Amino acid sequence: MALKVFLSSTLRQYIPGYDPSEGTRFSVNRKTTVSELCKLMNIPEAKIKIVMVNGKSESFDYELQGDERIGLFPPVGGG
């Protein structure tokens, strides 16, 4: 099943040649969790604060259904 993944700011370093305007495509089995997807992309969960699936906030345990847009966002720092 195909997914389109969009990474924000510092998470982009984990996908060589990542194009933020296009995102990246991944094929995974149905019911793969967001956590499992992160492992496939070699992105540590600790580096991700917000998970969005089709514009809705979801957890790392969410089971993907296919043809979804995934957005991953790191914690925001400032001072």
PyMOL Python script that loads the backbone (N, CA, C, O; Angstrom):
from pymol import cmd

cmd.read_pdbstr("""\
ATOM      1  N   MET A   1       0.839  -1.160   0.000  1.00  0.00           N
ATOM      2  CA  MET A   1       0.000   0.000   0.000  1.00  0.00           C
ATOM      3  C   MET A   1       0.892   1.234   0.000  1.00  0.00           C
ATOM      4  O   MET A   1       1.922   1.268   0.674  1.00  0.00           O
ATOM      5  N   ALA A   2       0.503   2.208  -0.734  1.00  0.00           N
ATOM      6  CA  ALA A   2       1.324   3.409  -0.911  1.00  0.00           C
ATOM      7  C   ALA A   2       0.951   4.492   0.095  1.00  0.00           C
ATOM      8  O   ALA A   2      -0.219   4.686   0.423  1.00  0.00           O
ATOM      9  N   LEU A   3       1.965   5.185   0.571  1.00  0.00           N
ATOM     10  CA  LEU A   3       1.802   6.315   1.479  1.00  0.00           C
ATOM     11  C   LEU A   3       2.653   7.466   0.974  1.00  0.00           C
ATOM     12  O   LEU A   3       3.689   7.247   0.345  1.00  0.00           O
ATOM     13  N   LYS A   4       2.225   8.681   1.244  1.00  0.00           N
ATOM     14  CA  LYS A   4       3.050   9.842   0.957  1.00  0.00           C
ATOM     15  C   LYS A   4       3.412  10.473   2.287  1.00  0.00           C
ATOM     16  O   LYS A   4       2.531  10.831   3.069  1.00  0.00           O
ATOM     17  N   VAL A   5       4.704  10.609   2.547  1.00  0.00           N
ATOM     18  CA  VAL A   5       5.194  11.092   3.838  1.00  0.00           C
ATOM     19  C   VAL A   5       5.854  12.446   3.655  1.00  0.00           C
ATOM     20  O   VAL A   5       6.686  12.636   2.768  1.00  0.00           O
ATOM     21  N   PHE A   6       5.468  13.384   4.510  1.00  0.00           N
ATOM     22  CA  PHE A   6       6.055  14.715   4.521  1.00  0.00           C
ATOM     23  C   PHE A   6       6.758  14.915   5.860  1.00  0.00           C
ATOM     24  O   PHE A   6       6.191  14.656   6.921  1.00  0.00           O
ATOM     25  N   LEU A   7       8.000  15.380   5.790  1.00  0.00           N
ATOM     26  CA  LEU A   7       8.822  15.586   6.978  1.00  0.00           C
ATOM     27  C   LEU A   7       9.076  17.068   7.181  1.00  0.00           C
ATOM     28  O   LEU A   7       9.307  17.809   6.226  1.00  0.00           O
ATOM     29  N   SER A   8       9.031  17.486   8.430  1.00  0.00           N
ATOM     30  CA  SER A   8       9.273  18.882   8.739  1.00  0.00           C
ATOM     31  C   SER A   8      10.689  19.081   9.273  1.00  0.00           C
ATOM     32  O   SER A   8      11.233  18.218   9.961  1.00  0.00           O
ATOM     33  N   SER A   9      11.253  20.186   8.957  1.00  0.00           N
ATOM     34  CA  SER A   9      12.559  20.698   9.411  1.00  0.00           C
ATOM     35  C   SER A   9      13.629  19.637   9.646  1.00  0.00           C
ATOM     36  O   SER A   9      14.091  19.017   8.688  1.00  0.00           O
ATOM     37  N   THR A  10      14.030  19.412  10.883  1.00  0.00           N
ATOM     38  CA  THR A  10      15.183  18.550  11.171  1.00  0.00           C
ATOM     39  C   THR A  10      14.964  17.081  10.822  1.00  0.00           C
ATOM     40  O   THR A  10      15.935  16.329  10.734  1.00  0.00           O
ATOM     41  N   LEU A  11      13.736  16.656  10.625  1.00  0.00           N
ATOM     42  CA  LEU A  11      13.473  15.251  10.265  1.00  0.00           C
ATOM     43  C   LEU A  11      13.879  14.950   8.824  1.00  0.00           C
ATOM     44  O   LEU A  11      14.070  13.789   8.462  1.00  0.00           O
ATOM     45  N   ARG A  12      14.008  15.969   8.020  1.00  0.00           N
ATOM     46  CA  ARG A  12      14.359  15.782   6.601  1.00  0.00           C
ATOM     47  C   ARG A  12      15.739  15.170   6.407  1.00  0.00           C
ATOM     48  O   ARG A  12      16.006  14.562   5.371  1.00  0.00           O
ATOM     49  N   GLN A  13      16.610  15.323   7.382  1.00  0.00           N
ATOM     50  CA  GLN A  13      17.971  14.797   7.269  1.00  0.00           C
ATOM     51  C   GLN A  13      18.001  13.270   7.204  1.00  0.00           C
ATOM     52  O   GLN A  13      18.999  12.692   6.774  1.00  0.00           O
ATOM     53  N   TYR A  14      16.927  12.615   7.623  1.00  0.00           N
ATOM     54  CA  TYR A  14      16.903  11.149   7.653  1.00  0.00           C
ATOM     55  C   TYR A  14      16.610  10.520   6.286  1.00  0.00           C
ATOM     56  O   TYR A  14      16.806   9.318   6.107  1.00  0.00           O
ATOM     57  N   ILE A  15      16.143  11.318   5.324  1.00  0.00           N
ATOM     58  CA  ILE A  15      15.853  10.811   3.985  1.00  0.00           C
ATOM     59  C   ILE A  15      16.757  11.543   2.995  1.00  0.00           C
ATOM     60  O   ILE A  15      16.486  12.695   2.658  1.00  0.00           O
ATOM     61  N   PRO A  16      17.825  10.897   2.522  1.00  0.00           N
ATOM     62  CA  PRO A  16      18.735  11.554   1.575  1.00  0.00           C
ATOM     63  C   PRO A  16      17.979  12.031   0.326  1.00  0.00           C
ATOM     64  O   PRO A  16      17.173  11.296  -0.245  1.00  0.00           O
ATOM     65  N   GLY A  17      18.252  13.255  -0.079  1.00  0.00           N
ATOM     66  CA  GLY A  17      17.632  13.815  -1.277  1.00  0.00           C
ATOM     67  C   GLY A  17      16.170  14.185  -1.093  1.00  0.00           C
ATOM     68  O   GLY A  17      15.455  14.376  -2.077  1.00  0.00           O
ATOM     69  N   TYR A  18      15.710  14.291   0.156  1.00  0.00           N
ATOM     70  CA  TYR A  18      14.309  14.606   0.431  1.00  0.00           C
ATOM     71  C   TYR A  18      13.914  15.941  -0.192  1.00  0.00           C
ATOM     72  O   TYR A  18      14.626  16.934  -0.042  1.00  0.00           O
ATOM     73  N   ASP A  19      12.771  15.966  -0.895  1.00  0.00           N
ATOM     74  CA  ASP A  19      12.233  17.180  -1.508  1.00  0.00           C
ATOM     75  C   ASP A  19      10.981  17.586  -0.729  1.00  0.00           C
ATOM     76  O   ASP A  19       9.953  16.917  -0.831  1.00  0.00           O
ATOM     77  N   PRO A  20      11.051  18.678   0.052  1.00  0.00           N
ATOM     78  CA  PRO A  20       9.911  19.058   0.888  1.00  0.00           C
ATOM     79  C   PRO A  20       8.643  19.396   0.108  1.00  0.00           C
ATOM     80  O   PRO A  20       7.546  19.303   0.659  1.00  0.00           O
ATOM     81  N   SER A  21       8.764  19.780  -1.145  1.00  0.00           N
ATOM     82  CA  SER A  21       7.558  20.087  -1.923  1.00  0.00           C
ATOM     83  C   SER A  21       6.867  18.829  -2.438  1.00  0.00           C
ATOM     84  O   SER A  21       5.677  18.858  -2.752  1.00  0.00           O
ATOM     85  N   GLU A  22       7.604  17.731  -2.526  1.00  0.00           N
ATOM     86  CA  GLU A  22       7.043  16.467  -3.030  1.00  0.00           C
ATOM     87  C   GLU A  22       6.840  15.420  -1.943  1.00  0.00           C
ATOM     88  O   GLU A  22       6.038  14.502  -2.117  1.00  0.00           O
ATOM     89  N   GLY A  23       7.555  15.541  -0.821  1.00  0.00           N
ATOM     90  CA  GLY A  23       7.511  14.490   0.194  1.00  0.00           C
ATOM     91  C   GLY A  23       8.217  13.252  -0.332  1.00  0.00           C
ATOM     92  O   GLY A  23       9.008  13.331  -1.272  1.00  0.00           O
ATOM     93  N   THR A  24       7.933  12.124   0.271  1.00  0.00           N
ATOM     94  CA  THR A  24       8.521  10.872  -0.179  1.00  0.00           C
ATOM     95  C   THR A  24       7.458   9.782  -0.121  1.00  0.00           C
ATOM     96  O   THR A  24       6.565   9.820   0.725  1.00  0.00           O
ATOM     97  N   ARG A  25       7.558   8.822  -1.017  1.00  0.00           N
ATOM     98  CA  ARG A  25       6.582   7.730  -1.059  1.00  0.00           C
ATOM     99  C   ARG A  25       7.172   6.487  -0.414  1.00  0.00           C
ATOM    100  O   ARG A  25       8.354   6.182  -0.569  1.00  0.00           O
ATOM    101  N   PHE A  26       6.318   5.782   0.310  1.00  0.00           N
ATOM    102  CA  PHE A  26       6.685   4.509   0.912  1.00  0.00           C
ATOM    103  C   PHE A  26       5.589   3.511   0.627  1.00  0.00           C
ATOM    104  O   PHE A  26       4.409   3.862   0.597  1.00  0.00           O
ATOM    105  N   SER A  27       5.974   2.276   0.419  1.00  0.00           N
ATOM    106  CA  SER A  27       5.010   1.189   0.302  1.00  0.00           C
ATOM    107  C   SER A  27       5.172   0.296   1.521  1.00  0.00           C
ATOM    108  O   SER A  27       6.270  -0.172   1.822  1.00  0.00           O
ATOM    109  N   VAL A  28       4.075   0.069   2.212  1.00  0.00           N
ATOM    110  CA  VAL A  28       4.076  -0.782   3.399  1.00  0.00           C
ATOM    111  C   VAL A  28       2.841  -1.684   3.360  1.00  0.00           C
ATOM    112  O   VAL A  28       1.922  -1.469   2.571  1.00  0.00           O
ATOM    113  N   ASN A  29       2.842  -2.680   4.216  1.00  0.00           N
ATOM    114  CA  ASN A  29       1.689  -3.561   4.324  1.00  0.00           C
ATOM    115  C   ASN A  29       0.557  -2.864   5.065  1.00  0.00           C
ATOM    116  O   ASN A  29       0.795  -2.006   5.915  1.00  0.00           O
ATOM    117  N   ARG A  30      -0.677  -3.237   4.736  1.00  0.00           N
ATOM    118  CA  ARG A  30      -1.838  -2.705   5.437  1.00  0.00           C
ATOM    119  C   ARG A  30      -1.695  -3.000   6.934  1.00  0.00           C
ATOM    120  O   ARG A  30      -1.174  -4.045   7.324  1.00  0.00           O
ATOM    121  N   LYS A  31      -2.154  -2.086   7.744  1.00  0.00           N
ATOM    122  CA  LYS A  31      -2.100  -2.158   9.207  1.00  0.00           C
ATOM    123  C   LYS A  31      -0.695  -1.976   9.781  1.00  0.00           C
ATOM    124  O   LYS A  31      -0.466  -2.254  10.958  1.00  0.00           O
ATOM    125  N   THR A  32       0.241  -1.514   8.959  1.00  0.00           N
ATOM    126  CA  THR A  32       1.532  -1.092   9.492  1.00  0.00           C
ATOM    127  C   THR A  32       1.270   0.119  10.378  1.00  0.00           C
ATOM    128  O   THR A  32       0.506   1.008  10.003  1.00  0.00           O
ATOM    129  N   THR A  33       1.894   0.159  11.542  1.00  0.00           N
ATOM    130  CA  THR A  33       1.684   1.307  12.431  1.00  0.00           C
ATOM    131  C   THR A  33       2.619   2.457  12.044  1.00  0.00           C
ATOM    132  O   THR A  33       3.603   2.268  11.329  1.00  0.00           O
ATOM    133  N   VAL A  34       2.289   3.631  12.527  1.00  0.00           N
ATOM    134  CA  VAL A  34       3.159   4.788  12.305  1.00  0.00           C
ATOM    135  C   VAL A  34       4.538   4.509  12.918  1.00  0.00           C
ATOM    136  O   VAL A  34       5.560   4.888  12.347  1.00  0.00           O
ATOM    137  N   SER A  35       4.561   3.854  14.070  1.00  0.00           N
ATOM    138  CA  SER A  35       5.827   3.494  14.717  1.00  0.00           C
ATOM    139  C   SER A  35       6.679   2.622  13.802  1.00  0.00           C
ATOM    140  O   SER A  35       7.880   2.854  13.664  1.00  0.00           O
ATOM    141  N   GLU A  36       6.067   1.623  13.180  1.00  0.00           N
ATOM    142  CA  GLU A  36       6.795   0.740  12.262  1.00  0.00           C
ATOM    143  C   GLU A  36       7.285   1.502  11.034  1.00  0.00           C
ATOM    144  O   GLU A  36       8.381   1.246  10.537  1.00  0.00           O
ATOM    145  N   LEU A  37       6.474   2.437  10.548  1.00  0.00           N
ATOM    146  CA  LEU A  37       6.879   3.267   9.416  1.00  0.00           C
ATOM    147  C   LEU A  37       8.110   4.090   9.782  1.00  0.00           C
ATOM    148  O   LEU A  37       9.038   4.203   8.980  1.00  0.00           O
ATOM    149  N   CYS A  38       8.129   4.661  10.972  1.00  0.00           N
ATOM    150  CA  CYS A  38       9.285   5.446  11.423  1.00  0.00           C
ATOM    151  C   CYS A  38      10.541   4.584  11.452  1.00  0.00           C
ATOM    152  O   CYS A  38      11.614   5.038  11.054  1.00  0.00           O
ATOM    153  N   LYS A  39      10.418   3.355  11.917  1.00  0.00           N
ATOM    154  CA  LYS A  39      11.567   2.444  11.943  1.00  0.00           C
ATOM    155  C   LYS A  39      12.060   2.151  10.528  1.00  0.00           C
ATOM    156  O   LYS A  39      13.268   2.087  10.296  1.00  0.00           O
ATOM    157  N   LEU A  40      11.133   1.971   9.573  1.00  0.00           N
ATOM    158  CA  LEU A  40      11.524   1.733   8.180  1.00  0.00           C
ATOM    159  C   LEU A  40      12.287   2.918   7.606  1.00  0.00           C
ATOM    160  O   LEU A  40      13.170   2.745   6.766  1.00  0.00           O
ATOM    161  N   MET A  41      11.947   4.130   8.060  1.00  0.00           N
ATOM    162  CA  MET A  41      12.602   5.344   7.574  1.00  0.00           C
ATOM    163  C   MET A  41      13.834   5.700   8.403  1.00  0.00           C
ATOM    164  O   MET A  41      14.509   6.688   8.115  1.00  0.00           O
ATOM    165  N   ASN A  42      14.134   4.896   9.437  1.00  0.00           N
ATOM    166  CA  ASN A  42      15.268   5.157  10.338  1.00  0.00           C
ATOM    167  C   ASN A  42      15.162   6.496  11.057  1.00  0.00           C
ATOM    168  O   ASN A  42      16.165   7.170  11.288  1.00  0.00           O
ATOM    169  N   ILE A  43      13.928   6.873  11.411  1.00  0.00           N
ATOM    170  CA  ILE A  43      13.709   8.101  12.173  1.00  0.00           C
ATOM    171  C   ILE A  43      13.332   7.697  13.597  1.00  0.00           C
ATOM    172  O   ILE A  43      12.302   7.053  13.795  1.00  0.00           O
ATOM    173  N   PRO A  44      14.139   8.058  14.586  1.00  0.00           N
ATOM    174  CA  PRO A  44      13.814   7.714  15.977  1.00  0.00           C
ATOM    175  C   PRO A  44      12.519   8.403  16.429  1.00  0.00           C
ATOM    176  O   PRO A  44      12.332   9.598  16.198  1.00  0.00           O
ATOM    177  N   GLU A  45      11.641   7.648  17.066  1.00  0.00           N
ATOM    178  CA  GLU A  45      10.381   8.227  17.554  1.00  0.00           C
ATOM    179  C   GLU A  45      10.626   9.405  18.486  1.00  0.00           C
ATOM    180  O   GLU A  45       9.830  10.344  18.515  1.00  0.00           O
ATOM    181  N   ALA A  46      11.700   9.370  19.236  1.00  0.00           N
ATOM    182  CA  ALA A  46      12.009  10.454  20.174  1.00  0.00           C
ATOM    183  C   ALA A  46      12.218  11.789  19.458  1.00  0.00           C
ATOM    184  O   ALA A  46      12.107  12.849  20.074  1.00  0.00           O
ATOM    185  N   LYS A  47      12.516  11.738  18.179  1.00  0.00           N
ATOM    186  CA  LYS A  47      12.731  12.959  17.393  1.00  0.00           C
ATOM    187  C   LYS A  47      11.423  13.529  16.846  1.00  0.00           C
ATOM    188  O   LYS A  47      11.422  14.615  16.265  1.00  0.00           O
ATOM    189  N   ILE A  48      10.307  12.813  17.023  1.00  0.00           N
ATOM    190  CA  ILE A  48       9.016  13.214  16.475  1.00  0.00           C
ATOM    191  C   ILE A  48       8.075  13.592  17.608  1.00  0.00           C
ATOM    192  O   ILE A  48       7.902  12.831  18.560  1.00  0.00           O
ATOM    193  N   LYS A  49       7.471  14.763  17.503  1.00  0.00           N
ATOM    194  CA  LYS A  49       6.519  15.239  18.511  1.00  0.00           C
ATOM    195  C   LYS A  49       5.076  15.102  18.031  1.00  0.00           C
ATOM    196  O   LYS A  49       4.190  14.762  18.815  1.00  0.00           O
ATOM    197  N   ILE A  50       4.839  15.366  16.750  1.00  0.00           N
ATOM    198  CA  ILE A  50       3.475  15.364  16.210  1.00  0.00           C
ATOM    199  C   ILE A  50       3.408  14.450  14.993  1.00  0.00           C
ATOM    200  O   ILE A  50       4.263  14.503  14.109  1.00  0.00           O
ATOM    201  N   VAL A  51       2.376  13.612  14.963  1.00  0.00           N
ATOM    202  CA  VAL A  51       2.083  12.734  13.825  1.00  0.00           C
ATOM    203  C   VAL A  51       0.725  13.150  13.280  1.00  0.00           C
ATOM    204  O   VAL A  51      -0.257  13.201  14.021  1.00  0.00           O
ATOM    205  N   MET A  52       0.671  13.446  11.990  1.00  0.00           N
ATOM    206  CA  MET A  52      -0.593  13.784  11.333  1.00  0.00           C
ATOM    207  C   MET A  52      -0.853  12.761  10.232  1.00  0.00           C
ATOM    208  O   MET A  52       0.043  12.443   9.450  1.00  0.00           O
ATOM    209  N   VAL A  53      -2.074  12.250  10.174  1.00  0.00           N
ATOM    210  CA  VAL A  53      -2.489  11.342   9.111  1.00  0.00           C
ATOM    211  C   VAL A  53      -3.714  11.963   8.456  1.00  0.00           C
ATOM    212  O   VAL A  53      -4.762  12.114   9.084  1.00  0.00           O
ATOM    213  N   ASN A  54      -3.567  12.323   7.178  1.00  0.00           N
ATOM    214  CA  ASN A  54      -4.643  12.999   6.443  1.00  0.00           C
ATOM    215  C   ASN A  54      -5.168  14.218   7.203  1.00  0.00           C
ATOM    216  O   ASN A  54      -6.374  14.461   7.252  1.00  0.00           O
ATOM    217  N   GLY A  55      -4.240  14.980   7.794  1.00  0.00           N
ATOM    218  CA  GLY A  55      -4.592  16.218   8.469  1.00  0.00           C
ATOM    219  C   GLY A  55      -5.130  16.053   9.879  1.00  0.00           C
ATOM    220  O   GLY A  55      -5.535  17.039  10.495  1.00  0.00           O
ATOM    221  N   LYS A  56      -5.146  14.835  10.408  1.00  0.00           N
ATOM    222  CA  LYS A  56      -5.662  14.580  11.761  1.00  0.00           C
ATOM    223  C   LYS A  56      -4.541  14.039  12.640  1.00  0.00           C
ATOM    224  O   LYS A  56      -3.775  13.173  12.218  1.00  0.00           O
ATOM    225  N   SER A  57      -4.450  14.548  13.856  1.00  0.00           N
ATOM    226  CA  SER A  57      -3.434  14.088  14.785  1.00  0.00           C
ATOM    227  C   SER A  57      -3.685  12.628  15.164  1.00  0.00           C
ATOM    228  O   SER A  57      -4.805  12.245  15.503  1.00  0.00           O
ATOM    229  N   GLU A  58      -2.626  11.822  15.102  1.00  0.00           N
ATOM    230  CA  GLU A  58      -2.721  10.399  15.439  1.00  0.00           C
ATOM    231  C   GLU A  58      -1.537  10.001  16.306  1.00  0.00           C
ATOM    232  O   GLU A  58      -0.578  10.759  16.454  1.00  0.00           O
ATOM    233  N   SER A  59      -1.613   8.799  16.881  1.00  0.00           N
ATOM    234  CA  SER A  59      -0.534   8.290  17.728  1.00  0.00           C
ATOM    235  C   SER A  59       0.391   7.392  16.910  1.00  0.00           C
ATOM    236  O   SER A  59       0.113   7.077  15.752  1.00  0.00           O
ATOM    237  N   PHE A  60       1.486   6.992  17.530  1.00  0.00           N
ATOM    238  CA  PHE A  60       2.418   6.075  16.874  1.00  0.00           C
ATOM    239  C   PHE A  60       1.803   4.689  16.690  1.00  0.00           C
ATOM    240  O   PHE A  60       2.282   3.910  15.864  1.00  0.00           O
ATOM    241  N   ASP A  61       0.762   4.372  17.437  1.00  0.00           N
ATOM    242  CA  ASP A  61       0.095   3.073  17.329  1.00  0.00           C
ATOM    243  C   ASP A  61      -0.960   3.017  16.230  1.00  0.00           C
ATOM    244  O   ASP A  61      -1.537   1.960  15.973  1.00  0.00           O
ATOM    245  N   TYR A  62      -1.213   4.142  15.589  1.00  0.00           N
ATOM    246  CA  TYR A  62      -2.239   4.192  14.539  1.00  0.00           C
ATOM    247  C   TYR A  62      -1.871   3.234  13.404  1.00  0.00           C
ATOM    248  O   TYR A  62      -0.736   3.229  12.928  1.00  0.00           O
ATOM    249  N   GLU A  63      -2.839   2.426  12.978  1.00  0.00           N
ATOM    250  CA  GLU A  63      -2.626   1.478  11.874  1.00  0.00           C
ATOM    251  C   GLU A  63      -2.998   2.133  10.549  1.00  0.00           C
ATOM    252  O   GLU A  63      -4.136   2.556  10.348  1.00  0.00           O
ATOM    253  N   LEU A  64      -2.034   2.210   9.664  1.00  0.00           N
ATOM    254  CA  LEU A  64      -2.220   2.850   8.366  1.00  0.00           C
ATOM    255  C   LEU A  64      -3.081   1.973   7.456  1.00  0.00           C
ATOM    256  O   LEU A  64      -2.987   0.746   7.483  1.00  0.00           O
ATOM    257  N   GLN A  65      -3.920   2.625   6.651  1.00  0.00           N
ATOM    258  CA  GLN A  65      -4.859   1.916   5.788  1.00  0.00           C
ATOM    259  C   GLN A  65      -4.464   1.960   4.308  1.00  0.00           C
ATOM    260  O   GLN A  65      -4.915   1.126   3.523  1.00  0.00           O
ATOM    261  N   GLY A  66      -3.635   2.915   3.929  1.00  0.00           N
ATOM    262  CA  GLY A  66      -3.206   3.047   2.536  1.00  0.00           C
ATOM    263  C   GLY A  66      -3.690   4.341   1.909  1.00  0.00           C
ATOM    264  O   GLY A  66      -4.709   4.895   2.321  1.00  0.00           O
ATOM    265  N   ASP A  67      -2.969   4.816   0.926  1.00  0.00           N
ATOM    266  CA  ASP A  67      -3.277   6.064   0.228  1.00  0.00           C
ATOM    267  C   ASP A  67      -3.448   7.234   1.185  1.00  0.00           C
ATOM    268  O   ASP A  67      -4.326   8.077   0.998  1.00  0.00           O
ATOM    269  N   GLU A  68      -2.600   7.282   2.214  1.00  0.00           N
ATOM    270  CA  GLU A  68      -2.681   8.345   3.204  1.00  0.00           C
ATOM    271  C   GLU A  68      -1.502   9.305   3.059  1.00  0.00           C
ATOM    272  O   GLU A  68      -0.452   8.967   2.512  1.00  0.00           O
ATOM    273  N   ARG A  69      -1.722  10.511   3.571  1.00  0.00           N
ATOM    274  CA  ARG A  69      -0.657  11.514   3.663  1.00  0.00           C
ATOM    275  C   ARG A  69      -0.250  11.591   5.124  1.00  0.00           C
ATOM    276  O   ARG A  69      -1.065  11.878   6.001  1.00  0.00           O
ATOM    277  N   ILE A  70       1.031  11.328   5.366  1.00  0.00           N
ATOM    278  CA  ILE A  70       1.564  11.327   6.719  1.00  0.00           C
ATOM    279  C   ILE A  70       2.463  12.541   6.879  1.00  0.00           C
ATOM    280  O   ILE A  70       3.333  12.786   6.044  1.00  0.00           O
ATOM    281  N   GLY A  71       2.260  13.298   7.944  1.00  0.00           N
ATOM    282  CA  GLY A  71       3.123  14.416   8.276  1.00  0.00           C
ATOM    283  C   GLY A  71       3.784  14.155   9.616  1.00  0.00           C
ATOM    284  O   GLY A  71       3.115  13.833  10.597  1.00  0.00           O
ATOM    285  N   LEU A  72       5.100  14.296   9.652  1.00  0.00           N
ATOM    286  CA  LEU A  72       5.859  14.082  10.887  1.00  0.00           C
ATOM    287  C   LEU A  72       6.581  15.377  11.245  1.00  0.00           C
ATOM    288  O   LEU A  72       7.238  15.995  10.408  1.00  0.00           O
ATOM    289  N   PHE A  73       6.442  15.772  12.518  1.00  0.00           N
ATOM    290  CA  PHE A  73       6.986  17.051  12.970  1.00  0.00           C
ATOM    291  C   PHE A  73       7.813  16.876  14.235  1.00  0.00           C
ATOM    292  O   PHE A  73       7.390  16.168  15.149  1.00  0.00           O
ATOM    293  N   PRO A  74       8.991  17.510  14.311  1.00  0.00           N
ATOM    294  CA  PRO A  74       9.829  17.418  15.525  1.00  0.00           C
ATOM    295  C   PRO A  74       9.306  18.387  16.591  1.00  0.00           C
ATOM    296  O   PRO A  74       8.463  19.238  16.307  1.00  0.00           O
ATOM    297  N   PRO A  75       9.818  18.247  17.822  1.00  0.00           N
ATOM    298  CA  PRO A  75       9.474  19.245  18.847  1.00  0.00           C
ATOM    299  C   PRO A  75      10.009  20.596  18.425  1.00  0.00           C
ATOM    300  O   PRO A  75      11.032  20.682  17.745  1.00  0.00           O
ATOM    301  N   VAL A  76       9.330  21.635  18.821  1.00  0.00           N
ATOM    302  CA  VAL A  76       9.754  22.999  18.498  1.00  0.00           C
ATOM    303  C   VAL A  76      10.546  23.537  19.672  1.00  0.00           C
ATOM    304  O   VAL A  76      10.100  23.462  20.817  1.00  0.00           O
ATOM    305  N   GLY A  77      11.719  24.078  19.388  1.00  0.00           N
ATOM    306  CA  GLY A  77      12.539  24.658  20.441  1.00  0.00           C
ATOM    307  C   GLY A  77      12.567  26.173  20.311  1.00  0.00           C
ATOM    308  O   GLY A  77      12.228  26.723  19.263  1.00  0.00           O
ATOM    309  N   GLY A  78      12.947  26.796  21.313  1.00  0.00           N
ATOM    310  CA  GLY A  78      13.054  28.247  21.263  1.00  0.00           C
ATOM    311  C   GLY A  78      13.512  28.776  22.617  1.00  0.00           C
ATOM    312  O   GLY A  78      13.715  28.028  23.574  1.00  0.00           O
ATOM    313  N   GLY A  79      13.659  30.051  22.655  1.00  0.00           N
ATOM    314  CA  GLY A  79      14.117  30.572  23.937  1.00  0.00           C
ATOM    315  C   GLY A  79      14.050  32.036  24.032  1.00  0.00           C
ATOM    316  O   GLY A  79      14.408  32.604  25.064  1.00  0.00           O
TER     317      GLY A  79
END
""", "prot")
cmd.dss("prot")
cmd.show_as("cartoon", "prot")
cmd.util.cbc("prot")
cmd.orient("prot")
